């Protein structure tokens, strides 16, 4: 496959090529979801930390 761009249509491809592109699409979407979830967790953690950052550090 190399650095080929994904074709707009899977028509005219062999079944093996179609399956390969479909698997690539599945993996890319799964990776995008994982990255998005991690970004959301990081953002949530930053907001929670900022919201709870009104403590007095001098108090034991």
Chimera marker file (.cmm) of the C-alpha trace (Angstrom):
<marker_set name="trace">
<marker id="1" x="0.000" y="0.000" z="0.000" r="1" g="1" b="0" radius="0.5"/>
<marker id="2" x="2.870" y="2.405" z="0.654" r="1" g="1" b="0" radius="0.5"/>
<marker id="3" x="1.974" y="6.076" z="0.699" r="1" g="1" b="0" radius="0.5"/>
<marker id="4" x="-1.081" y="5.671" z="-1.504" r="1" g="1" b="0" radius="0.5"/>
<marker id="5" x="-4.073" y="7.864" z="-0.789" r="1" g="1" b="0" radius="0.5"/>
<marker id="6" x="-7.288" y="6.098" z="0.020" r="1" g="1" b="0" radius="0.5"/>
<marker id="7" x="-9.438" y="6.111" z="-3.105" r="1" g="1" b="0" radius="0.5"/>
<marker id="8" x="-12.810" y="7.857" z="-3.000" r="1" g="1" b="0" radius="0.5"/>
<marker id="9" x="-14.492" y="4.654" z="-4.122" r="1" g="1" b="0" radius="0.5"/>
<marker id="10" x="-13.695" y="1.039" z="-3.432" r="1" g="1" b="0" radius="0.5"/>
<marker id="11" x="-15.230" y="0.005" z="-6.749" r="1" g="1" b="0" radius="0.5"/>
<marker id="12" x="-12.940" y="-1.777" z="-9.151" r="1" g="1" b="0" radius="0.5"/>
<marker id="13" x="-10.722" y="-3.114" z="-6.386" r="1" g="1" b="0" radius="0.5"/>
<marker id="14" x="-10.126" y="-6.700" z="-5.514" r="1" g="1" b="0" radius="0.5"/>
<marker id="15" x="-11.787" y="-8.051" z="-2.400" r="1" g="1" b="0" radius="0.5"/>
<marker id="16" x="-8.420" y="-8.160" z="-0.627" r="1" g="1" b="0" radius="0.5"/>
<marker id="17" x="-7.796" y="-4.467" z="-1.378" r="1" g="1" b="0" radius="0.5"/>
<marker id="18" x="-11.298" y="-3.502" z="-0.201" r="1" g="1" b="0" radius="0.5"/>
<marker id="19" x="-10.823" y="-5.486" z="3.003" r="1" g="1" b="0" radius="0.5"/>
<marker id="20" x="-7.455" y="-3.834" z="3.617" r="1" g="1" b="0" radius="0.5"/>
<marker id="21" x="-8.901" y="-0.320" z="3.206" r="1" g="1" b="0" radius="0.5"/>
<marker id="22" x="-11.874" y="-1.173" z="5.406" r="1" g="1" b="0" radius="0.5"/>
<marker id="23" x="-9.567" y="-2.459" z="8.145" r="1" g="1" b="0" radius="0.5"/>
<marker id="24" x="-7.445" y="0.692" z="7.873" r="1" g="1" b="0" radius="0.5"/>
<marker id="25" x="-10.592" y="2.820" z="8.212" r="1" g="1" b="0" radius="0.5"/>
<marker id="26" x="-11.627" y="0.847" z="11.294" r="1" g="1" b="0" radius="0.5"/>
<marker id="27" x="-8.227" y="1.261" z="12.933" r="1" g="1" b="0" radius="0.5"/>
<marker id="28" x="-8.052" y="4.985" z="12.144" r="1" g="1" b="0" radius="0.5"/>
<marker id="29" x="-11.514" y="5.600" z="13.601" r="1" g="1" b="0" radius="0.5"/>
<marker id="30" x="-10.688" y="3.586" z="16.719" r="1" g="1" b="0" radius="0.5"/>
<marker id="31" x="-7.457" y="5.527" z="17.194" r="1" g="1" b="0" radius="0.5"/>
<marker id="32" x="-9.260" y="8.849" z="16.714" r="1" g="1" b="0" radius="0.5"/>
<marker id="33" x="-11.808" y="7.869" z="19.372" r="1" g="1" b="0" radius="0.5"/>
<marker id="34" x="-9.071" y="6.900" z="21.817" r="1" g="1" b="0" radius="0.5"/>
<marker id="35" x="-7.208" y="10.165" z="21.241" r="1" g="1" b="0" radius="0.5"/>
<marker id="36" x="-10.438" y="12.139" z="21.629" r="1" g="1" b="0" radius="0.5"/>
<marker id="37" x="-11.275" y="10.387" z="24.886" r="1" g="1" b="0" radius="0.5"/>
<marker id="38" x="-7.806" y="11.021" z="26.276" r="1" g="1" b="0" radius="0.5"/>
<marker id="39" x="-8.029" y="14.696" z="25.312" r="1" g="1" b="0" radius="0.5"/>
<marker id="40" x="-11.425" y="14.924" z="27.053" r="1" g="1" b="0" radius="0.5"/>
<marker id="41" x="-10.023" y="13.249" z="30.199" r="1" g="1" b="0" radius="0.5"/>
<marker id="42" x="-7.046" y="15.627" z="30.236" r="1" g="1" b="0" radius="0.5"/>
<marker id="43" x="-9.320" y="18.651" z="29.803" r="1" g="1" b="0" radius="0.5"/>
<marker id="44" x="-11.673" y="17.419" z="32.533" r="1" g="1" b="0" radius="0.5"/>
<marker id="45" x="-8.760" y="16.855" z="34.918" r="1" g="1" b="0" radius="0.5"/>
<marker id="46" x="-7.409" y="20.371" z="34.254" r="1" g="1" b="0" radius="0.5"/>
<marker id="47" x="-10.829" y="21.904" z="34.920" r="1" g="1" b="0" radius="0.5"/>
<marker id="48" x="-11.346" y="19.932" z="38.138" r="1" g="1" b="0" radius="0.5"/>
<marker id="49" x="-7.871" y="20.850" z="39.356" r="1" g="1" b="0" radius="0.5"/>
<marker id="50" x="-8.454" y="24.525" z="38.573" r="1" g="1" b="0" radius="0.5"/>
<marker id="51" x="-11.864" y="24.478" z="40.287" r="1" g="1" b="0" radius="0.5"/>
<marker id="52" x="-10.374" y="22.923" z="43.434" r="1" g="1" b="0" radius="0.5"/>
<marker id="53" x="-7.316" y="25.157" z="43.529" r="1" g="1" b="0" radius="0.5"/>
<marker id="54" x="-8.660" y="27.462" z="46.252" r="1" g="1" b="0" radius="0.5"/>
<marker id="55" x="-6.977" y="25.732" z="49.163" r="1" g="1" b="0" radius="0.5"/>
<marker id="56" x="-4.501" y="27.405" z="51.477" r="1" g="1" b="0" radius="0.5"/>
<marker id="57" x="-1.116" y="25.697" z="51.077" r="1" g="1" b="0" radius="0.5"/>
<marker id="58" x="0.154" y="27.150" z="54.390" r="1" g="1" b="0" radius="0.5"/>
<marker id="59" x="-2.362" y="25.185" z="56.461" r="1" g="1" b="0" radius="0.5"/>
<marker id="60" x="-1.065" y="21.775" z="57.627" r="1" g="1" b="0" radius="0.5"/>
<link id1="1" id2="2" r="1" g="1" b="0" radius="0.2"/>
<link id1="2" id2="3" r="1" g="1" b="0" radius="0.2"/>
<link id1="3" id2="4" r="1" g="1" b="0" radius="0.2"/>
<link id1="4" id2="5" r="1" g="1" b="0" radius="0.2"/>
<link id1="5" id2="6" r="1" g="1" b="0" radius="0.2"/>
<link id1="6" id2="7" r="1" g="1" b="0" radius="0.2"/>
<link id1="7" id2="8" r="1" g="1" b="0" radius="0.2"/>
<link id1="8" id2="9" r="1" g="1" b="0" radius="0.2"/>
<link id1="9" id2="10" r="1" g="1" b="0" radius="0.2"/>
<link id1="10" id2="11" r="1" g="1" b="0" radius="0.2"/>
<link id1="11" id2="12" r="1" g="1" b="0" radius="0.2"/>
<link id1="12" id2="13" r="1" g="1" b="0" radius="0.2"/>
<link id1="13" id2="14" r="1" g="1" b="0" radius="0.2"/>
<link id1="14" id2="15" r="1" g="1" b="0" radius="0.2"/>
<link id1="15" id2="16" r="1" g="1" b="0" radius="0.2"/>
<link id1="16" id2="17" r="1" g="1" b="0" radius="0.2"/>
<link id1="17" id2="18" r="1" g="1" b="0" radius="0.2"/>
<link id1="18" id2="19" r="1" g="1" b="0" radius="0.2"/>
<link id1="19" id2="20" r="1" g="1" b="0" radius="0.2"/>
<link id1="20" id2="21" r="1" g="1" b="0" radius="0.2"/>
<link id1="21" id2="22" r="1" g="1" b="0" radius="0.2"/>
<link id1="22" id2="23" r="1" g="1" b="0" radius="0.2"/>
<link id1="23" id2="24" r="1" g="1" b="0" radius="0.2"/>
<link id1="24" id2="25" r="1" g="1" b="0" radius="0.2"/>
<link id1="25" id2="26" r="1" g="1" b="0" radius="0.2"/>
<link id1="26" id2="27" r="1" g="1" b="0" radius="0.2"/>
<link id1="27" id2="28" r="1" g="1" b="0" radius="0.2"/>
<link id1="28" id2="29" r="1" g="1" b="0" radius="0.2"/>
<link id1="29" id2="30" r="1" g="1" b="0" radius="0.2"/>
<link id1="30" id2="31" r="1" g="1" b="0" radius="0.2"/>
<link id1="31" id2="32" r="1" g="1" b="0" radius="0.2"/>
<link id1="32" id2="33" r="1" g="1" b="0" radius="0.2"/>
<link id1="33" id2="34" r="1" g="1" b="0" radius="0.2"/>
<link id1="34" id2="35" r="1" g="1" b="0" radius="0.2"/>
<link id1="35" id2="36" r="1" g="1" b="0" radius="0.2"/>
<link id1="36" id2="37" r="1" g="1" b="0" radius="0.2"/>
<link id1="37" id2="38" r="1" g="1" b="0" radius="0.2"/>
<link id1="38" id2="39" r="1" g="1" b="0" radius="0.2"/>
<link id1="39" id2="40" r="1" g="1" b="0" radius="0.2"/>
<link id1="40" id2="41" r="1" g="1" b="0" radius="0.2"/>
<link id1="41" id2="42" r="1" g="1" b="0" radius="0.2"/>
<link id1="42" id2="43" r="1" g="1" b="0" radius="0.2"/>
<link id1="43" id2="44" r="1" g="1" b="0" radius="0.2"/>
<link id1="44" id2="45" r="1" g="1" b="0" radius="0.2"/>
<link id1="45" id2="46" r="1" g="1" b="0" radius="0.2"/>
<link id1="46" id2="47" r="1" g="1" b="0" radius="0.2"/>
<link id1="47" id2="48" r="1" g="1" b="0" radius="0.2"/>
<link id1="48" id2="49" r="1" g="1" b="0" radius="0.2"/>
<link id1="49" id2="50" r="1" g="1" b="0" radius="0.2"/>
<link id1="50" id2="51" r="1" g="1" b="0" radius="0.2"/>
<link id1="51" id2="52" r="1" g="1" b="0" radius="0.2"/>
<link id1="52" id2="53" r="1" g="1" b="0" radius="0.2"/>
<link id1="53" id2="54" r="1" g="1" b="0" radius="0.2"/>
<link id1="54" id2="55" r="1" g="1" b="0" radius="0.2"/>
<link id1="55" id2="56" r="1" g="1" b="0" radius="0.2"/>
<link id1="56" id2="57" r="1" g="1" b="0" radius="0.2"/>
<link id1="57" id2="58" r="1" g="1" b="0" radius="0.2"/>
<link id1="58" id2="59" r="1" g="1" b="0" radius="0.2"/>
<link id1="59" id2="60" r="1" g="1" b="0" radius="0.2"/>
</marker_set>
